[in-house]
Amino acid sequence: MFGKEYSKWLKRIEEIKKQCPNSAVLPSPPDPRDYALSTSPLASKVTTNNAKLPYPPFVINQGAEPECVGATVAGVFNAFFHALGKMPEGGFSWSWLYAMCKKRGWYP
């Protein structure tokens, strides 16, 4: 089954490259570890209860670095711990968080 999905992905990449030859945005390859949220019974439940975090004390600009997961997690941690008055000096390191994600698995 995975081979079939990979073949579909390769065909899609070829089509995208023909239509947009200079595009740097390409879909990720299929991964058997991906989880389809639509199959979860939780995905169909709508809630009006949203967590409201304060704004982080500073903005993290990841620039052109492909470490968006680390930057996002660091931003959430900075906002949360800043609100508690327990944020470490300088805040959480997004590069370190990203490295820890990569250490635990190939994809963050």
C-alpha atoms as a printed R data frame, in Angstrom:
    type eleno elety resid chain resno       x      y       z
1   ATOM     1    CA   MET     A     1   0.000  0.000   0.000
2   ATOM     2    CA   PHE     A     2   2.776  2.446   0.841
3   ATOM     3    CA   GLY     A     3   4.377  1.904  -2.583
4   ATOM     4    CA   LYS     A     4   1.109  2.935  -4.230
5   ATOM     5    CA   GLU     A     5   0.949  6.126  -2.159
6   ATOM     6    CA   TYR     A     6   4.577  6.906  -2.981
7   ATOM     7    CA   SER     A     7   3.899  6.452  -6.712
8   ATOM     8    CA   LYS     A     8   0.957  8.878  -6.471
9   ATOM     9    CA   TRP     A     9   3.198 11.353  -4.666
10  ATOM    10    CA   LEU     A    10   5.921 11.122  -7.356
11  ATOM    11    CA   LYS     A    11   3.341 11.719 -10.083
12  ATOM    12    CA   ARG     A    12   2.010 14.733  -8.176
13  ATOM    13    CA   ILE     A    13   5.541 16.152  -7.797
14  ATOM    14    CA   GLU     A    14   6.124 15.804 -11.550
15  ATOM    15    CA   GLU     A    15   2.850 17.638 -12.280
16  ATOM    16    CA   ILE     A    16   3.708 20.446  -9.877
17  ATOM    17    CA   LYS     A    17   7.186 20.856 -11.359
18  ATOM    18    CA   LYS     A    18   5.678 21.130 -14.847
19  ATOM    19    CA   GLN     A    19   3.099 23.722 -13.761
20  ATOM    20    CA   CYS     A    20   5.375 25.673 -11.405
21  ATOM    21    CA   PRO     A    21   8.998 24.920 -12.332
22  ATOM    22    CA   ASN     A    22  10.461 27.532  -9.972
23  ATOM    23    CA   SER     A    23   8.341 26.624  -6.945
24  ATOM    24    CA   ALA     A    24  10.190 25.841  -3.744
25  ATOM    25    CA   VAL     A    25   6.984 24.513  -2.192
26  ATOM    26    CA   LEU     A    26   6.466 20.804  -2.687
27  ATOM    27    CA   PRO     A    27   4.310 18.362  -0.737
28  ATOM    28    CA   SER     A    28   6.049 16.104   1.760
29  ATOM    29    CA   PRO     A    29   6.510 12.469   0.783
30  ATOM    30    CA   PRO     A    30   4.028 10.004   2.265
31  ATOM    31    CA   ASP     A    31   4.974  8.617   5.640
32  ATOM    32    CA   PRO     A    32   3.392  5.460   7.091
33  ATOM    33    CA   ARG     A    33   3.468  7.182  10.500
34  ATOM    34    CA   ASP     A    34   1.068  9.918   9.331
35  ATOM    35    CA   TYR     A    35  -2.247  9.880  11.146
36  ATOM    36    CA   ALA     A    36  -5.421 10.857   9.368
37  ATOM    37    CA   LEU     A    37  -7.208 13.195  11.774
38  ATOM    38    CA   SER     A    38 -10.425 12.711   9.846
39  ATOM    39    CA   THR     A    39 -10.579  9.107  11.109
40  ATOM    40    CA   SER     A    40 -10.588 10.240  14.738
41  ATOM    41    CA   PRO     A    41 -13.915 10.562  16.528
42  ATOM    42    CA   LEU     A    42 -12.480 13.694  18.168
43  ATOM    43    CA   ALA     A    43 -12.117 15.400  14.786
44  ATOM    44    CA   SER     A    44 -15.885 15.673  14.377
45  ATOM    45    CA   LYS     A    45 -16.486 17.380  17.728
46  ATOM    46    CA   VAL     A    46 -16.545 21.162  17.687
47  ATOM    47    CA   THR     A    47 -15.767 23.085  20.819
48  ATOM    48    CA   THR     A    48 -16.086 26.740  21.656
49  ATOM    49    CA   ASN     A    49 -13.578 26.446  24.486
50  ATOM    50    CA   ASN     A    50 -10.309 27.860  23.252
51  ATOM    51    CA   ALA     A    51  -7.140 28.144  25.257
52  ATOM    52    CA   LYS     A    52  -6.109 31.772  25.483
53  ATOM    53    CA   LEU     A    53  -2.412 32.294  25.903
54  ATOM    54    CA   PRO     A    54  -0.947 35.719  26.429
55  ATOM    55    CA   TYR     A    55   1.252 37.103  23.700
56  ATOM    56    CA   PRO     A    56   4.895 36.056  23.962
57  ATOM    57    CA   PRO     A    57   7.245 38.690  25.352
58  ATOM    58    CA   PHE     A    58   9.122 38.810  22.039
59  ATOM    59    CA   VAL     A    59   8.659 37.554  18.494
60  ATOM    60    CA   ILE     A    60  10.757 34.689  17.186
61  ATOM    61    CA   ASN     A    61  11.756 35.258  13.574
62  ATOM    62    CA   GLN     A    62  12.964 31.969  12.152
63  ATOM    63    CA   GLY     A    63  13.843 33.640   8.856
64  ATOM    64    CA   ALA     A    64  14.661 31.100   6.163
65  ATOM    65    CA   GLU     A    65  15.520 28.353   8.652
66  ATOM    66    CA   PRO     A    66  13.365 25.212   8.189
67  ATOM    67    CA   GLU     A    67  12.742 24.857  11.913
68  ATOM    68    CA   CYS     A    68   9.132 26.041  12.217
69  ATOM    69    CA   VAL     A    69   8.201 23.386  14.772
70  ATOM    70    CA   GLY     A    70  10.936 24.499  17.162
71  ATOM    71    CA   ALA     A    71  10.059 28.179  16.681
72  ATOM    72    CA   THR     A    72   6.354 27.521  17.314
73  ATOM    73    CA   VAL     A    73   6.943 25.418  20.414
74  ATOM    74    CA   ALA     A    74   9.399 27.977  21.783
75  ATOM    75    CA   GLY     A    75   6.852 30.750  21.193
76  ATOM    76    CA   VAL     A    76   4.141 28.852  23.076
77  ATOM    77    CA   PHE     A    77   6.544 27.973  25.918
78  ATOM    78    CA   ASN     A    78   7.755 31.579  26.126
79  ATOM    79    CA   ALA     A    79   4.189 32.920  26.312
80  ATOM    80    CA   PHE     A    80   3.094 30.358  28.901
81  ATOM    81    CA   PHE     A    81   6.098 30.603  31.203
82  ATOM    82    CA   HIS     A    82   6.257 34.396  30.832
83  ATOM    83    CA   ALA     A    83   2.630 34.570  32.055
84  ATOM    84    CA   LEU     A    84   3.639 32.460  35.078
85  ATOM    85    CA   GLY     A    85   6.671 34.678  35.674
86  ATOM    86    CA   LYS     A    86   8.949 31.667  35.244
87  ATOM    87    CA   MET     A    87  10.391 32.143  31.751
88  ATOM    88    CA   PRO     A    88  14.147 31.540  31.664
89  ATOM    89    CA   GLU     A    89  16.294 34.550  30.860
90  ATOM    90    CA   GLY     A    90  16.376 34.975  27.075
91  ATOM    91    CA   GLY     A    91  13.457 32.573  26.632
92  ATOM    92    CA   PHE     A    92  13.400 29.059  25.247
93  ATOM    93    CA   SER     A    93  15.724 28.225  22.364
94  ATOM    94    CA   TRP     A    94  13.803 27.212  19.252
95  ATOM    95    CA   SER     A    95  16.937 25.709  17.702
96  ATOM    96    CA   TRP     A    96  17.456 23.504  20.757
97  ATOM    97    CA   LEU     A    97  13.793 22.435  20.773
98  ATOM    98    CA   TYR     A    98  13.978 21.588  17.075
99  ATOM    99    CA   ALA     A    99  17.169 19.567  17.626
100 ATOM   100    CA   MET     A   100  15.441 17.615  20.405
101 ATOM   101    CA   CYS     A   101  12.508 16.834  18.096
102 ATOM   102    CA   LYS     A   102  14.904 15.593  15.410
103 ATOM   103    CA   LYS     A   103  16.777 13.524  18.001
104 ATOM   104    CA   ARG     A   104  13.589 11.662  18.943
105 ATOM   105    CA   GLY     A   105  12.496 10.975  15.363
106 ATOM   106    CA   TRP     A   106  13.188 11.853  11.746
107 ATOM   107    CA   TYR     A   107  10.240 14.260  11.526
108 ATOM   108    CA   PRO     A   108   9.633 16.888  14.250
